Amino acid sequence: MARDIDYAATAVQRAIVDRFERTDDLQQLVVTANENTITVCDGERSAAGTRDNLLAALRKATSYDELWQLLQAAV
């Protein structure tokens, strides 16, 4: 049975892919639901946060690299 956090992780991954799949290689993107947070990984880069925080960073970002800068700054 899927938990709410599982659906939230799926929504975050879908939002990232929808936004950046045409301009960036997302082959290594992995989004994982934890107990209360979501972890986003791409190669060496990793960040965790709530669905709302991750989606807020995504809305602010104008590029995939900027998304990672915003995610790292929030840690």
Secondary structure, 3 states (H helix, E strand, C coil): CCCHHHHHHHHHHHHHHHHHCCCCCCCCEEEEECCCCEEEEECCEEEEECHHHHHHHHHHCCCHHHHHHHHHHHC
